[in-house]
Amino acid sequence: MTQHQWSAVDGYFDTVLGDEDPALAAAAQAHIGFDLPDIGVSRSQGKLLHLLALVQRAERILEIGTFGGYSTIWLARALPPGGRLVTIEWERSFAETAAGHLARAGVADRVDQRVGRALDILPDLAKTGEQPFDLVFIDANKPDTPEYFDWALELSRPGGVIVVDNVVLGGAVADSDDPDGGVRGMRRFHEKVAAEPRVSATTIQTVGAKGYDGFTLAVILPAPDDRPEAPAPR
Ligand SMILES: C[S@@+](CC[C@H](N)C(=O)[O-])C[C@H]1O[C@@H](n2cnc3c(N)ncnc32)[C@H](O)[C@@H]1O
């Protein structure tokens, strides 16, 4: 399999499933205006986020890493009336571009954009009563992912879901000698997950228009006292 085939297959599903409207299509092009590679999630990944939020019946969503608002729109469109999404972006020009896309997509009224360094903003969310979140999507600078995971745990309810993007990094995550900060971050993140009794998690490798990567899905378990009793062995 090659990147050409992965892109062709994503393209086929994008066409046949056809659930990207002009507002999403515009947000998907945000990188062009900034002369950047396409760093947002793909259509199929955005739809997966949307479906996870629906399955989760999420009323409060936190996103770390807005960029042009593409994943934000998919997530916000899963919210019920009165639902809220907080999204954090470090780069003001990206946040301003995202604001236009969110307005065009008709979700600006339910999205609270915060501009700044996520590790400065996350402690404020703990104080201002925005939490607990039902779903957290982590998709910002990769080296800080372990600390974002800590905050996601802190700000989520039991039963909450945490999704972390770009955890495979083209396979580099398996190389313990790779000095790249993102790879170090994703290895540290997985070690944290493994040592954390409050979550149950899995990581799935993916291929597609965005290359070879993967995501982690973690569910926050109820406190031990609140867990259903295991049936007595027969
Ligand atoms: C991969 S992009 C997000 C893509 C977006 N979630 C989507 O799928 O459409 C990562 C974003 O995180 C932002 N970012 C990087 N470091 C950050 C930080 N320390 N705090 C907040 N945002 C940050 C970048 O500016 C960039 O816009």
The ligand as a MOL file (V3000), in Angstrom:
LIG
                    3D

  0  0  0     0  0            999 V3000
M  V30 BEGIN CTAB
M  V30 COUNTS 27 29 0 0 0
M  V30 BEGIN ATOM
M  V30 1 C -2.9260 19.8630 14.4090 0
M  V30 2 S -3.4310 21.5070 14.5910 0 CHG=1
M  V30 3 C -5.1190 21.3500 15.1150 0
M  V30 4 C -6.0180 20.8740 14.0060 0
M  V30 5 C -7.4840 20.8780 14.3540 0
M  V30 6 N -7.7440 20.1590 15.5910 0
M  V30 7 C -8.2520 20.2190 13.2390 0
M  V30 8 O -8.2360 18.9760 13.1620 0
M  V30 9 O -8.8690 20.9200 12.4210 0 CHG=-1
M  V30 10 C -2.6300 21.9410 16.0950 0
M  V30 11 C -2.9210 23.3480 16.5590 0
M  V30 12 O -2.4230 23.4850 17.8940 0
M  V30 13 C -1.9410 24.8070 18.0340 0
M  V30 14 N -0.9780 24.8230 19.1480 0
M  V30 15 C 0.3380 24.5040 19.1210 0
M  V30 16 N 0.8830 24.6660 20.3370 0
M  V30 17 C -0.1080 25.0720 21.1490 0
M  V30 18 C -0.1630 25.4100 22.5260 0
M  V30 19 N 0.9200 25.3480 23.3130 0
M  V30 20 N -1.3480 25.8000 23.0410 0
M  V30 21 C -2.4630 25.8520 22.2620 0
M  V30 22 N -2.4570 25.5650 20.9420 0
M  V30 23 C -1.3010 25.1750 20.3950 0
M  V30 24 C -1.2790 25.1000 16.7070 0
M  V30 25 O -1.1450 26.4990 16.5260 0
M  V30 26 C -2.2420 24.4270 15.7350 0
M  V30 27 O -3.1900 25.3400 15.2630 0
M  V30 END ATOM
M  V30 BEGIN BOND
M  V30 1 1 1 2
M  V30 2 1 2 3
M  V30 3 1 2 10
M  V30 4 1 3 4
M  V30 5 1 4 5
M  V30 6 1 5 6
M  V30 7 1 5 7
M  V30 8 2 7 8
M  V30 9 1 7 9
M  V30 10 1 10 11
M  V30 11 1 11 12
M  V30 12 1 11 26
M  V30 13 1 12 13
M  V30 14 1 13 14
M  V30 15 1 13 24
M  V30 16 1 14 15
M  V30 17 1 14 23
M  V30 18 2 15 16
M  V30 19 1 16 17
M  V30 20 1 17 18
M  V30 21 2 17 23
M  V30 22 1 18 19
M  V30 23 2 18 20
M  V30 24 1 20 21
M  V30 25 2 21 22
M  V30 26 1 22 23
M  V30 27 1 24 25
M  V30 28 1 24 26
M  V30 29 1 26 27
M  V30 END BOND
M  V30 END CTAB
M  END
